Amino acid sequence: MIYKSQYRTKVGFHCGLGCFRNYCHYRGIDLEEEEIFFIGNGFFLSYQEFQIPEGMFFTLSMDIFESLFSFCRQYDVSFIDGEFVNEAEAMSLLKNGISKDRCLSINIAPIACNYRSVLLGPEKMAQPCHSAVGNTHFVNPIGLNAEETEIFISDSCVPSFHSIPYHGWANFYDIKKGWGKANFEFFIFEEQFWKRLAGCIRDIDKQRVLMEKFMSGLTGFLNAPDCSENQYTGIKALFKIHRMFQTIDHFPNRNQLVRFFFREWVNESVTYHYYTLAVLKKVLPQSGLESEIQELISKWEQWLLQMLKSSFNNQIKSIRTLTYKLEILIDKEITTYTKIMRICEVLL
């Protein structure tokens, strides 16, 4: 079984890309999450507003997981993905995959990650995050005990406010139940996939391709057009979020909107900051740009927690003050990414 080998679980910032990156390292392929994200054109922040019976609502998303599919299409490599209706068929694939060392990823409801409480404790468990709702969290099952009561899980991004990995045993029944809630969705990366991918990565100048895509992603973020009347992308999505917060104290579903924004930002959208930071550490370690991104991440975290607290305590004056601070934060976002663009253009 894979868990007995040299496989390691490295911390990630997105569960799906983290699962794939860990398998890449296990198979001896030098690929990181940020490379998959930018080369796969994942830097696409989108905000869309619409009406529901309870009032106004919105979606906030990035093409993070889609970047894996885009990355593989660019290099003409494909993997198996699917779902099961029948639990017996799903269990057969799972047990067979583990016993034969197949690189298998499964989608489980985050609520099934009971090992999270051991890592984070009850205080941090109370932090609102994507573990509270939803049915999307990918893990790699890489071992099973003889009694089939415990399953060995590799989770690079345990659902929490800050990323933390888990590499160890979990209750098999909990994982099976959580997998069922996600329609037994799975991905399998077969032997032929790894051979073809290894050849593709060997034949390209990965750093050059990464920087081209990195610059392209940043340009699209800063100069994004409106996609439609009620959909905004890139920095314009952040401007629209600010306008939404300017009137949020008038919405009857205000707390729902704030909580949703908190979860979506923590769970997915803020990830582009971490991937940008990883690229800067890799290609421009002496530029001083890392501290700019780290400061931006810290300011976003402070603002999110303050807004969440103010909303649930019904502190309208504080909400309005924080809305003004959001405008300043977005200006900082523009300044930081514009500076990164200019330095990259000069140095690269």
matplotlib code that plots the C-alpha trace (Angstrom):
import matplotlib.pyplot as plt

x = [0.0, 1.2, 1.2, 4.1, 6.2, 8.1, 4.9, 4.7, 1.8, 2.9, 0.7, -1.3, -3.7, -6.3, -7.4, -7.7, -4.4, -2.7, -3.9, -2.5, 0.8, 1.4, 0.9, 3.2, 6.0, 5.3, 5.8, 9.0, 7.5, 8.6, 5.3, 3.9, 0.4, 1.2, 2.7, -0.5, -2.6, -0.9, 0.0, -3.6, -5.0, -6.6, -6.2, -9.8, -11.7, -15.4, -18.3, -21.9, -24.9, -28.5, -31.8, -33.2, -36.4, -34.4, -32.9, -29.7, -27.1, -23.9, -21.3, -17.5, -15.2, -11.9, -10.9, -8.6, -9.7, -10.5, -6.8, -5.9, -8.1, -6.7, -3.1, -3.6, -5.4, -2.4, -0.1, -2.5, -2.7, -5.9, -7.1, -10.2, -12.9, -16.4, -19.1, -21.0, -24.6, -24.0, -22.1, -20.9, -19.2, -17.6, -16.2, -14.8, -13.0, -11.7, -10.4, -9.0, -7.2, -5.6, -4.5, -2.9, -1.3, -3.3, -3.1, -6.7, -8.4, -11.9, -14.3, -15.7, -18.1, -15.7, -17.9, -16.5, -13.0, -13.2, -9.4, -9.6, -10.8, -7.6, -5.4, -7.2, -9.0, -12.4, -11.5, -10.3, -13.0, -15.5, -13.9, -16.4, -15.0, -15.9, -16.1, -19.4, -21.3, -20.8, -19.7, -16.4, -13.1, -10.6, -8.2, -6.0, -6.8, -3.5, -4.0, -6.6, -6.2, -7.0, -10.3, -11.4, -12.2, -9.4, -8.3, -5.1, -5.8, -3.5, -5.1, -2.8, -5.3, -7.5, -10.6, -9.7, -9.0, -5.3, -3.9, -2.6, -1.9, -3.0, -1.2, -2.6, -5.5, -9.2, -12.4, -13.3, -17.1, -16.9, -14.9, -17.3, -20.3, -18.6, -17.7, -21.3, -22.5, -20.4, -21.9, -18.7, -16.8, -13.3, -10.2, -7.6, -4.2, -3.1, 0.5, 0.2, -0.8, 2.4, 4.7, 3.2, 3.2, 6.8, 7.8, 5.9, 7.4, 10.9, 10.5, 9.4, 11.1, 8.8, 10.0, 9.7, 6.2, 5.2, 6.4, 4.6, 1.3, 2.0, 2.3, -0.7, -2.8, -1.8, -2.6, -6.0, -6.7, -5.8, -7.4, -10.4, -13.4, -17.0, -18.2, -21.9, -24.3, -24.2, -20.9, -17.5, -14.0, -10.6, -10.1, -13.6, -15.0, -13.4, -14.8, -18.3, -17.8, -17.1, -20.3, -22.2, -20.8, -21.7, -25.4, -25.2, -26.6, -29.9, -30.2, -32.4, -30.0, -26.9, -25.4, -25.8, -24.0, -21.1, -20.7, -20.9, -18.3, -16.0, -16.3, -15.8, -12.8, -11.1, -12.0, -11.0, -10.6, -7.7, -5.7, -4.3, -2.4, -0.6, 0.1, 1.5, 3.7, 5.0, 5.9, 7.8, 9.7, 10.7, 11.7, 12.3, 13.5, 15.5, 12.9, 11.2, 7.8, 7.1, 6.6, 4.1, 1.9, 2.3, 1.1, -1.9, -2.8, -2.6, -4.8, -7.4, -7.5, -7.9, -10.7, -12.6, -12.6, -13.6, -16.5, -17.7, -17.7, -19.4, -22.1, -23.1, -23.1, -25.2, -22.7, -23.9, -21.4, -18.5, -19.7, -19.7, -16.2, -15.0, -16.6, -14.5, -11.4, -12.3, -11.9, -8.4, -7.6, -8.7, -6.5, -3.6, -4.4, -4.1, -0.9, 0.7, -0.1, 0.8, 4.2, 4.7, 3.9, 6.3, 9.2, 8.6, 8.7, 12.1, 13.8, 12.5]
y = [0.0, 3.5, 4.7, 2.2, 3.8, 7.0, 8.9, 12.2, 14.6, 18.1, 21.1, 22.7, 25.5, 23.7, 20.2, 19.0, 20.5, 19.4, 15.8, 15.9, 17.5, 14.9, 12.1, 14.0, 14.0, 10.3, 9.5, 11.6, 14.5, 18.0, 19.9, 22.3, 23.7, 27.2, 25.8, 23.8, 26.8, 29.5, 27.2, 25.9, 29.5, 29.3, 33.0, 34.0, 35.7, 36.0, 37.7, 37.3, 38.8, 37.5, 37.6, 34.8, 34.7, 35.8, 38.8, 39.5, 36.8, 36.2, 33.7, 34.2, 31.8, 31.1, 28.4, 26.6, 23.0, 23.7, 24.7, 21.0, 20.0, 22.9, 22.0, 18.4, 19.3, 21.6, 18.6, 16.1, 13.9, 12.6, 10.9, 9.0, 10.8, 9.8, 9.0, 6.0, 5.5, 2.0, 1.9, -1.6, -0.6, 2.4, 0.3, -2.2, 0.5, 2.0, -1.3, -2.4, 0.9, 0.9, -2.7, -2.2, 1.2, 3.1, 6.9, 7.5, 10.7, 10.8, 13.7, 13.5, 15.9, 18.0, 17.2, 13.7, 14.9, 13.9, 13.9, 17.6, 17.9, 16.1, 18.5, 21.8, 21.3, 22.6, 26.3, 26.4, 23.9, 26.7, 28.9, 29.3, 27.6, 25.3, 22.4, 23.6, 23.1, 21.8, 18.4, 19.1, 18.1, 15.8, 13.5, 10.6, 7.2, 5.3, 2.5, 0.2, -2.0, -5.8, -5.4, -2.6, -0.3, 2.2, 4.0, 5.8, 9.4, 11.9, 15.4, 18.3, 21.0, 20.0, 22.2, 25.1, 28.8, 28.1, 25.2, 22.2, 18.7, 15.3, 12.1, 9.2, 6.8, 7.7, 5.9, 3.9, 4.3, 8.1, 8.4, 6.0, 8.0, 11.3, 9.9, 8.9, 12.4, 13.5, 10.9, 8.7, 11.1, 10.0, 10.6, 7.9, 8.7, 5.5, 4.4, 5.7, 9.1, 9.4, 8.3, 10.8, 13.6, 13.0, 13.2, 16.5, 18.1, 17.0, 18.5, 22.1, 25.0, 25.0, 28.2, 30.1, 28.8, 29.5, 33.1, 33.7, 32.4, 34.2, 37.5, 36.7, 35.9, 39.1, 41.2, 39.6, 40.2, 43.9, 44.7, 42.3, 43.2, 42.8, 39.3, 40.3, 42.7, 41.1, 39.2, 40.9, 39.4, 40.2, 43.5, 44.6, 41.7, 43.2, 46.6, 45.0, 43.3, 46.7, 48.1, 45.2, 45.8, 49.5, 48.5, 45.2, 46.6, 47.1, 43.4, 41.1, 38.2, 40.3, 37.7, 35.0, 37.1, 37.9, 34.3, 33.1, 35.7, 34.7, 31.0, 31.5, 33.8, 31.5, 28.4, 29.4, 33.0, 34.1, 31.2, 33.3, 35.3, 32.1, 30.9, 34.3, 34.2, 30.7, 31.9, 35.0, 32.8, 30.5, 33.0, 36.4, 35.5, 38.7, 41.2, 42.0, 41.3, 38.4, 40.8, 42.8, 39.7, 38.5, 41.9, 41.7, 38.2, 39.4, 42.5, 40.4, 37.9, 40.8, 42.4, 39.1, 38.3, 41.8, 41.9, 38.5, 39.5, 42.9, 41.3, 38.7, 41.2, 43.6, 46.4, 48.5, 51.4, 48.9, 47.3, 50.7, 51.5, 48.1, 48.8, 51.9, 49.8, 47.3, 50.1, 50.8, 47.1, 46.8, 49.8, 48.0, 44.9, 47.0, 48.7, 45.4, 43.5, 46.4, 46.6, 42.9, 43.3, 46.1, 44.4, 41.2, 43.1, 44.6, 41.6, 38.8]
z = [0.0, -0.8, 2.8, 3.5, 0.7, 0.4, -0.1, 1.9, 2.5, 2.0, 3.1, 0.3, -0.2, -2.3, -1.5, -5.1, -6.3, -3.1, -3.7, -7.2, -6.2, -3.5, -6.1, -8.5, -5.9, -5.1, -8.8, -9.0, -11.0, -10.0, -10.0, -7.4, -6.8, -8.0, -11.2, -12.0, -11.0, -13.2, -16.1, -16.0, -16.2, -12.8, -11.9, -12.7, -9.8, -10.5, -8.7, -9.7, -8.0, -8.2, -6.3, -4.1, -2.0, 1.1, -0.7, -2.6, -2.9, -4.9, -5.9, -5.6, -7.3, -8.9, -11.5, -9.1, -9.5, -13.2, -13.6, -13.1, -16.1, -18.2, -17.3, -18.3, -21.6, -22.5, -22.3, -23.8, -20.7, -19.3, -16.1, -15.1, -13.2, -12.4, -9.8, -8.5, -7.7, -6.3, -3.0, -3.5, -6.8, -5.1, -2.3, -4.8, -6.6, -3.4, -1.9, -5.2, -5.7, -2.3, -2.5, -6.0, -5.2, -7.7, -7.4, -6.3, -5.0, -3.6, -2.8, 0.7, 2.6, 4.8, 7.8, 7.6, 8.3, 12.0, 12.3, 12.0, 15.6, 16.8, 14.9, 15.7, 19.0, 19.9, 19.9, 16.3, 15.2, 16.0, 13.3, 10.4, 7.3, 4.5, 6.8, 8.2, 4.9, 1.4, 0.0, -1.7, -0.1, -1.9, -0.1, -1.1, 0.5, 0.5, 3.0, 4.6, 7.7, 7.6, 9.5, 7.1, 10.1, 9.5, 6.3, 5.8, 4.6, 3.0, 3.3, 2.3, 3.3, 6.3, 6.3, 8.7, 8.7, 8.1, 6.0, 7.9, 6.5, 7.9, 7.2, 9.2, 10.0, 10.0, 10.7, 7.6, 8.2, 8.5, 5.2, 3.4, 4.6, 3.7, 0.2, -0.3, 0.4, -2.5, -4.8, -4.6, -6.9, -7.7, -9.8, -10.8, -12.3, -14.0, -14.9, -18.5, -17.2, -15.2, -18.0, -20.4, -17.9, -16.9, -20.6, -21.1, -18.0, -19.1, -22.5, -21.5, -19.9, -16.9, -15.3, -18.6, -19.1, -15.5, -15.7, -19.0, -17.5, -14.2, -16.0, -18.2, -15.1, -13.3, -16.4, -16.7, -13.0, -13.2, -16.5, -16.5, -18.6, -17.3, -18.4, -18.3, -16.8, -13.4, -13.5, -12.7, -12.8, -11.5, -9.7, -10.8, -8.8, -5.7, -6.5, -6.8, -3.5, -1.9, -3.4, -2.0, 1.5, 1.3, 1.5, 3.3, 6.6, 4.8, 3.7, 5.9, 5.1, 6.1, 8.4, 5.8, 3.2, 5.5, 6.6, 3.0, 1.9, 4.8, 3.8, 0.1, 0.6, 3.1, 1.2, -2.3, -3.5, -1.2, -2.6, -5.4, -2.8, -1.5, -5.1, -6.0, -2.9, -3.8, -7.3, -5.9, -3.5, -6.4, -9.1, -7.4, -3.8, -3.4, -4.8, -1.4, -3.0, -0.6, 2.3, 0.3, -0.3, 3.3, 4.5, 2.2, 3.4, 7.1, 6.4, 4.7, 7.6, 10.1, 8.1, 7.6, 11.3, 12.3, 9.8, 10.8, 14.5, 13.8, 11.7, 14.2, 17.0, 14.9, 15.2, 12.3, 12.9, 12.9, 9.7, 8.0, 9.3, 8.0, 4.6, 4.3, 5.3, 2.6, 0.0, 1.4, 1.3, -2.3, -3.2, -1.4, -3.6, -6.8, -5.7, -4.7, -7.8, -10.1, -8.3, -8.9, -12.5, -13.0, -11.2, -13.1, -16.4, -15.5, -14.0, -16.2]

ax = plt.figure().add_subplot(projection="3d")
ax.plot(x, y, z, "-o")
ax.set_aspect("equal")
plt.show()
